[in-house]
C-alpha cells in the first residue's frame, strides 16, 4: 500500500543526465575536480557539472565514444563516485540490517548490486557492495547520494560492532569497458595480479577467470589496485580502484596500451546512452525516493527471505498500490526520440485533447547501436503489457511507442 505522506509519483525531482549539456555550472567555490582533470583538459574534453563535480561529458563526439565501447573499448573516469568502507566484527550483520541484500552471504572478493531503502521501502540509493575481507566491505554509492548514503550507513550501523569510513577522497575510479578491455588491461605495462607469479605469467589466466561481479587484488607499478568486473554499459570490462595520486599514470598507461586496439576516452554522455541500451536504471531518473524497488523491476534485489529485520522490510512486504506505475521499455520507429520528462498518453490521436497522461519517460535517446528511438518510462499496469502501443508527446506531436522487454541490447558472449 502507498503511504500518502510519500511522493505520489515514481521519482522525486532530479536533473536528468540526458540533459547534461544544459546543466548549470556549479559555483566555483563548490566545484570538485577529478584527480584526472588535467588529463581530461589535455584530451580536449567538454565538461558538465554532475553532483558538484566537473566531469567530462565528451571528448570528441557522443556517437564515436559510444561506438568505440560497443566495438573496441572506452575508458571512463568515475572518480566522482562515493566509496564507503564498513569494517569490524559485526560489519556483515550490520549491513544485512542496513541494506536490502545479504552481504553476509557474499564470499570474499564477491560483489553484489543492492539498495539502500528508506523506512517506507523506497530507494535511497542503489549501490554495489564488495566484500574485500572477512570483516571488511566496500560500498560504492552514487555521487549525487554521497552524503545520504554515508549518513544512512552510519546511523544504521551505530548499534553494531563496526565502523563506517568515508574513503571517497582517497579513491580514484577508472572503468575500461568494451570487447577488447581484457586484452588492453593485459597489455598495460606495470599491471599485475597481487600474489601472482613474479614474471606475470599467470595474469592472463587469473584475469580471464575473474567472473562477472567479482573482484581481485591487483597491482600497478607495485601499488595496490582493486580490480572488479561489474560495469554499467552492457559490455565486458573492468573497474580499477586506485589512489588519486596514481590515477593519472594508470590512465595514461591504459590509453597507450589501448591505442592499437581502438581504445578512446569516453564521457558521461556516451555512458548514458550505453546504460540506456542495456536497460540499466539511473538514480534520479528510473530510481528515487518515490520508488519502490518492485516498480523499477528490482523486486528480486530485496531479499525478503533473509533472517531478521532490515530497514524497509515491512513497507516492502506491504508493497505499493495495485495501480502503481511500473518501469517499462519502449521502442519507436524513425529518428525523433523521447526524452526524460516527456508525457506518455494512451492514444496517438485522442478524441479528448485534455486527456491526462498515463505515464512519463524517465530516459530516452536515439539508440546509436540499434538506429531507432528507445526509452524507459513508467506506466500503469494496464498499459505496461509487452506489445501495448502508447504515444509520447514530442514537442507537440504524438508519436507511437511500443512497450517491449528490457534490455534493448545484449552483447554477444564468446
C-alpha positions as CSV (number, residue, x, y, z in Angstrom):
1,X,0.0,0.0,0.0
2,X,1.1,3.5,-0.7
3,X,1.9,5.9,2.1
4,X,0.0,9.2,1.4
5,X,2.8,11.2,3.0
6,X,5.3,10.0,0.4
7,X,5.6,11.3,-3.1
8,X,2.8,10.0,-5.4
9,X,5.0,9.6,-8.5
10,X,7.8,7.1,-9.0
11,X,10.5,9.7,-8.7
12,X,11.5,12.8,-6.8
13,X,12.5,15.7,-9.0
14,X,16.1,15.4,-10.2
15,X,18.2,16.7,-13.1
16,X,18.2,14.2,-16.0
17,X,21.6,13.0,-17.2
18,X,20.4,13.1,-20.8
19,X,20.3,16.9,-20.4
20,X,23.9,17.2,-19.3
21,X,24.7,19.8,-21.9
22,X,22.3,22.3,-20.4
23,X,23.3,21.6,-16.8
24,X,24.2,24.8,-15.0
25,X,27.8,25.0,-13.8
26,X,28.4,24.8,-10.1
27,X,29.7,27.9,-8.2
28,X,33.4,27.9,-8.4
29,X,33.7,27.6,-4.6
30,X,31.7,24.3,-4.6
31,X,33.2,22.7,-7.7
32,X,35.1,19.5,-7.3
33,X,37.6,18.2,-9.8
34,X,38.7,14.6,-10.5
35,X,42.4,13.7,-10.0
36,X,42.4,13.2,-13.8
37,X,41.1,16.7,-14.6
38,X,44.4,17.8,-16.2
39,X,44.4,14.7,-18.4
40,X,40.8,15.5,-19.5
41,X,41.8,19.1,-20.3
42,X,44.7,17.8,-22.4
43,X,42.4,15.4,-24.3
44,X,40.1,18.3,-25.2
45,X,37.1,17.2,-23.0
46,X,34.0,19.2,-22.7
47,X,32.8,19.3,-19.1
48,X,29.5,19.3,-17.2
49,X,28.6,19.8,-13.6
50,X,27.5,16.5,-12.1
51,X,26.7,16.4,-8.4
52,X,29.1,19.2,-7.8
53,X,31.9,17.6,-9.8
54,X,33.3,19.0,-13.1
55,X,33.3,15.8,-15.2
56,X,34.0,15.1,-18.9
57,X,30.8,14.8,-20.9
58,X,32.6,14.1,-24.1
59,X,36.0,14.3,-25.8
60,X,35.2,14.0,-29.5
61,X,31.6,13.0,-30.1
62,X,28.9,11.1,-28.2
63,X,28.4,8.7,-31.1
64,X,32.1,8.0,-31.6
65,X,32.7,7.2,-28.0
66,X,29.5,5.1,-27.8
67,X,30.5,3.0,-30.8
68,X,34.1,2.6,-29.5
69,X,32.7,0.9,-26.4
70,X,30.5,-1.4,-28.4
71,X,33.2,-2.4,-30.9
72,X,36.5,-1.9,-29.1
73,X,36.8,-0.1,-25.8
74,X,36.3,3.1,-23.9
75,X,38.0,4.5,-20.8
76,X,35.8,6.3,-18.2
77,X,36.7,8.4,-15.2
78,X,34.3,7.6,-12.4
79,X,36.2,9.3,-9.6
80,X,33.1,11.2,-8.6
81,X,31.5,8.1,-7.2
82,X,31.4,7.6,-3.4
83,X,33.4,4.8,-1.7
84,X,32.4,3.9,1.8
85,X,34.2,1.2,3.9
86,X,32.5,-0.8,6.6
87,X,34.9,-2.6,8.9
88,X,34.5,-4.6,12.1
89,X,33.4,-8.0,13.6
90,X,29.7,-7.2,13.0
91,X,30.1,-5.5,9.7
92,X,28.3,-8.3,7.8
93,X,25.5,-8.5,10.3
94,X,25.1,-4.7,10.4
95,X,24.9,-4.4,6.6
96,X,22.3,-7.2,6.4
97,X,20.2,-4.8,8.5
98,X,21.2,-1.6,6.7
99,X,20.7,-2.9,3.1
100,X,18.1,-4.8,1.1
101,X,20.5,-7.6,0.2
102,X,22.5,-10.0,2.3
103,X,26.2,-9.0,2.3
104,X,26.9,-11.7,5.0
105,X,26.3,-14.3,2.3
106,X,28.9,-12.9,0.0
107,X,32.3,-14.6,-0.4
108,X,35.4,-12.6,-0.1
109,X,36.0,-11.0,-3.5
110,X,32.3,-11.1,-4.5
111,X,30.3,-8.0,-5.4
112,X,26.5,-7.6,-5.3
113,X,24.2,-4.9,-6.6
114,X,21.8,-3.9,-3.8
115,X,19.7,-1.0,-2.5
116,X,19.6,1.3,0.5
117,X,15.9,1.6,1.3
118,X,14.0,4.2,3.4
119,X,11.8,3.0,6.3
120,X,8.9,3.4,3.8
121,X,10.5,1.0,1.4
122,X,11.6,3.5,-1.2
123,X,15.0,3.7,-2.8
124,X,17.6,6.0,-1.1
125,X,20.3,4.8,-3.4
126,X,21.4,1.8,-5.5
127,X,24.9,0.6,-4.6
128,X,27.5,-2.1,-5.3
129,X,28.8,-3.9,-2.2
130,X,32.2,-5.6,-2.4
131,X,33.4,-8.0,0.3
132,X,37.1,-7.3,0.4
133,X,37.8,-9.2,3.6
134,X,36.1,-11.3,6.3
135,X,35.1,-8.2,8.2
136,X,35.6,-5.5,5.5
137,X,33.1,-4.3,2.9
138,X,33.4,-1.6,0.3
139,X,30.1,0.2,-0.7
140,X,30.2,2.2,-3.9
141,X,27.4,4.8,-4.0
142,X,26.2,7.4,-6.5
143,X,27.9,10.8,-6.4
144,X,24.6,12.6,-6.0
145,X,23.7,10.4,-3.0
146,X,27.2,10.5,-1.4
147,X,26.1,12.1,1.9
148,X,22.7,10.4,2.2
149,X,24.3,7.0,1.7
150,X,27.1,7.6,4.1
151,X,24.7,9.1,6.7
152,X,22.3,6.2,6.4
153,X,25.1,3.6,6.9
154,X,26.5,5.4,9.9
155,X,23.0,5.7,11.5
156,X,22.1,2.1,10.8
157,X,25.3,0.5,12.0
158,X,25.6,2.6,15.1
159,X,24.5,-0.3,17.3
160,X,26.8,-2.8,15.7
161,X,30.4,-3.6,16.3
162,X,31.5,-2.0,13.1
163,X,32.9,1.3,11.9
164,X,31.9,3.3,8.8
165,X,34.7,5.2,6.9
166,X,34.0,7.5,4.0
167,X,37.1,7.0,1.9
168,X,35.8,8.7,-1.2
169,X,38.6,11.4,-1.2
170,X,41.2,8.6,-1.1
171,X,40.0,6.7,-4.1
172,X,40.1,7.3,-7.8
173,X,38.0,5.0,-10.1
174,X,38.7,4.2,-13.7
175,X,36.5,1.9,-15.8
176,X,37.6,0.3,-19.1
177,X,34.6,-1.1,-21.0
178,X,34.3,-3.0,-24.3
179,X,35.0,-6.3,-26.0
180,X,38.8,-5.5,-26.1
181,X,39.0,-4.3,-22.5
182,X,40.6,-7.5,-21.1
183,X,43.3,-7.6,-23.8
184,X,44.2,-4.0,-23.2
185,X,44.5,-4.4,-19.5
186,X,46.7,-7.4,-20.0
187,X,49.0,-5.3,-22.3
188,X,49.2,-2.4,-19.9
189,X,52.8,-2.2,-18.7
190,X,53.1,-2.5,-14.9
191,X,49.8,-4.2,-14.4
192,X,49.9,-7.4,-12.3
193,X,47.7,-9.6,-10.1
194,X,48.7,-9.5,-6.4
195,X,50.2,-12.8,-5.3
196,X,50.8,-14.0,-8.8
197,X,54.0,-15.2,-10.4
198,X,56.8,-12.6,-10.3
199,X,57.1,-12.7,-14.0
200,X,53.4,-12.1,-14.5
201,X,53.0,-15.3,-16.5
202,X,49.6,-16.1,-14.8
203,X,48.0,-12.6,-15.2
204,X,46.0,-13.6,-18.3
205,X,44.7,-16.8,-16.7
206,X,43.7,-15.2,-13.5
207,X,42.1,-12.1,-15.1
208,X,40.3,-14.3,-17.6
209,X,38.9,-16.4,-14.7
210,X,37.5,-13.4,-12.9
211,X,33.7,-13.8,-13.0
212,X,31.1,-11.1,-13.5
213,X,30.5,-9.3,-10.2
214,X,33.7,-10.5,-8.6
215,X,36.9,-8.7,-7.8
216,X,40.6,-9.4,-7.0
217,X,43.6,-7.5,-5.7
218,X,45.9,-6.1,-8.5
219,X,49.0,-4.0,-8.7
220,X,50.0,-1.2,-11.0
221,X,53.7,-0.5,-10.8
222,X,53.8,-2.0,-7.4
223,X,50.8,0.0,-5.9
224,X,47.5,-1.7,-4.9
225,X,44.6,-1.6,-7.4
226,X,41.3,-3.3,-6.7
227,X,40.2,-4.9,-10.0
228,X,36.4,-5.5,-10.4
229,X,34.4,-6.9,-13.2
230,X,31.0,-5.2,-12.9
231,X,30.2,-2.5,-15.4
232,X,27.4,-0.2,-16.4
233,X,27.5,-0.3,-20.2
234,X,26.2,-3.7,-21.2
235,X,29.7,-4.7,-22.3
236,X,32.5,-6.7,-20.6
237,X,35.0,-4.6,-18.7
238,X,36.8,-3.8,-15.5
239,X,36.7,-1.2,-12.8
240,X,40.1,-0.1,-11.3
241,X,40.1,1.4,-7.8
242,X,43.4,3.2,-7.1
243,X,44.8,6.1,-5.2
244,X,44.2,9.6,-6.6
245,X,47.9,10.3,-7.0
246,X,48.5,7.2,-9.1
247,X,45.4,7.6,-11.2
248,X,46.9,9.8,-13.9
249,X,49.7,7.4,-14.8
250,X,47.3,4.5,-14.8
251,X,45.0,6.4,-17.1
252,X,47.9,7.3,-19.5
253,X,49.2,3.7,-19.4
254,X,45.8,2.3,-20.3
255,X,45.3,4.7,-23.2
256,X,48.8,4.0,-24.6
257,X,48.3,0.2,-24.4
258,X,44.8,0.5,-25.8
259,X,45.5,2.8,-28.7
260,X,46.3,0.0,-31.2
261,X,43.0,-1.7,-30.1
262,X,40.8,1.4,-30.7
263,X,40.5,2.5,-27.0
264,X,39.3,6.0,-26.6
265,X,38.5,8.2,-23.5
266,X,34.7,8.3,-23.1
267,X,32.5,10.8,-21.3
268,X,29.2,10.8,-19.4
269,X,27.0,11.3,-22.5
270,X,28.1,8.1,-24.1
271,X,27.9,6.3,-20.8
272,X,24.3,7.3,-20.5
273,X,23.3,6.0,-24.0
274,X,25.2,2.8,-23.3
275,X,23.5,2.1,-20.0
276,X,20.1,3.0,-21.5
277,X,20.5,0.4,-24.3
278,X,21.5,-2.1,-21.6
279,X,18.3,-1.3,-19.7
280,X,20.2,-0.2,-16.5
281,X,18.4,2.2,-14.2
282,X,19.9,5.6,-13.2
283,X,19.2,7.2,-9.8
284,X,17.3,10.4,-10.3
285,X,15.6,9.1,-13.4
286,X,14.4,5.5,-13.0
287,X,15.0,5.4,-9.3
288,X,14.3,7.8,-6.5
289,X,12.7,8.4,-3.0
290,X,9.3,7.9,-4.5
291,X,10.1,4.5,-6.0
292,X,9.5,1.0,-4.6
293,X,12.1,-1.5,-6.0
294,X,9.3,-3.6,-7.4
295,X,8.1,-0.7,-9.5
296,X,11.5,-0.5,-11.1
297,X,11.8,-4.2,-11.8
298,X,14.2,-4.6,-8.9
299,X,12.0,-6.6,-6.5
300,X,14.4,-9.5,-6.8
301,X,17.2,-7.3,-5.3
302,X,15.3,-7.1,-2.0
303,X,15.9,-10.3,0.0
304,X,12.7,-10.9,2.0
305,X,13.9,-14.5,2.8
306,X,16.8,-13.4,4.9
307,X,16.6,-13.8,8.7
308,X,15.9,-10.8,10.8
309,X,14.7,-7.3,10.2
310,X,16.1,-4.7,7.8
311,X,15.3,-1.1,7.1
312,X,12.3,-1.0,4.8
313,X,11.2,-4.6,5.3
314,X,7.7,-4.1,6.5
315,X,6.9,-1.5,3.8
316,X,8.4,-3.7,1.1
317,X,6.2,-6.6,2.2
318,X,3.1,-4.4,2.0
319,X,4.2,-3.1,-1.3
320,X,2.9,-0.3,-3.5
321,X,-0.8,0.2,-4.5
322,X,-2.1,-2.2,-7.1
323,X,-2.3,0.5,-9.7
324,X,1.2,1.9,-9.0
325,X,3.2,2.7,-12.1
326,X,5.9,0.3,-13.2
327,X,9.0,0.7,-15.3
328,X,8.9,-0.5,-18.9
329,X,11.0,-0.4,-22.1
330,X,9.7,1.5,-25.1
331,X,10.7,1.5,-28.7
332,X,9.7,3.5,-31.7
333,X,10.4,4.0,-35.4
334,X,12.0,7.0,-37.1
335,X,14.6,9.3,-35.6
336,X,12.7,11.5,-33.1
337,X,13.5,10.4,-29.6
338,X,11.5,10.9,-26.4
339,X,13.5,12.5,-23.5
340,X,13.3,12.4,-19.8
341,X,10.2,14.1,-18.5
342,X,8.1,13.7,-21.7
343,X,4.5,12.6,-21.1
344,X,3.1,9.3,-22.2
345,X,-0.5,9.0,-23.5
346,X,-2.8,6.1,-24.3
347,X,-3.8,7.3,-27.8
348,X,-1.8,8.9,-30.6
349,X,-4.9,10.9,-31.6
350,X,-7.1,11.3,-28.6
351,X,-10.7,12.5,-29.0
352,X,-10.3,14.4,-25.8
353,X,-7.3,16.7,-26.2
354,X,-7.2,17.3,-22.5
355,X,-6.8,13.6,-21.6
356,X,-4.3,13.2,-18.8
357,X,-1.0,11.4,-19.4
358,X,-0.8,7.8,-18.4
359,X,2.9,7.7,-17.7
360,X,6.2,9.5,-18.0
361,X,9.5,9.0,-19.8
362,X,12.5,8.7,-17.5
363,X,15.3,8.2,-20.1
364,X,15.3,8.2,-23.8
365,X,17.5,8.6,-26.9
366,X,18.0,7.6,-30.5
367,X,19.9,4.4,-29.9
368,X,23.4,4.6,-31.6
369,X,23.7,0.8,-31.8
370,X,20.1,0.0,-32.9
371,X,19.4,3.0,-35.0
372,X,15.9,3.7,-33.7
373,X,14.5,5.5,-30.6
374,X,14.5,3.7,-27.2
375,X,13.2,4.8,-23.9
376,X,12.5,3.8,-20.4
377,X,9.4,5.1,-18.5
378,X,6.7,4.5,-16.0
379,X,3.2,3.3,-17.0
380,X,0.2,2.0,-15.1
381,X,-0.1,-1.8,-15.1
382,X,-2.9,-1.8,-17.6
383,X,-0.7,-0.2,-20.2
384,X,2.5,-1.9,-19.3
385,X,2.0,-5.2,-21.1
386,X,4.5,-6.2,-23.8
387,X,3.3,-5.1,-27.2
388,X,1.0,-2.3,-26.0
389,X,1.1,0.8,-28.2
390,X,1.2,4.2,-26.5
391,X,2.1,7.6,-27.6
392,X,4.6,10.2,-26.4
393,X,4.3,13.9,-26.8
394,X,7.5,15.0,-28.5
395,X,7.5,18.8,-28.9
396,X,3.7,19.0,-29.5
397,X,3.4,15.9,-31.8
398,X,2.2,12.5,-30.7
399,X,4.4,9.6,-31.8
400,X,3.8,5.9,-31.3
401,X,5.9,3.8,-28.9
402,X,5.6,0.1,-28.2
403,X,6.2,-1.5,-24.8
404,X,9.0,-4.0,-25.1
405,X,11.2,-6.2,-22.9
406,X,14.4,-4.8,-21.3
407,X,17.2,-4.6,-22.1
408,X,17.2,-3.2,-25.6
409,X,20.7,-4.5,-26.3
410,X,22.6,-7.7,-25.2
411,X,26.2,-8.2,-26.1
412,X,27.2,-11.4,-27.9
413,X,29.2,-13.5,-25.5
414,X,32.1,-15.7,-26.6
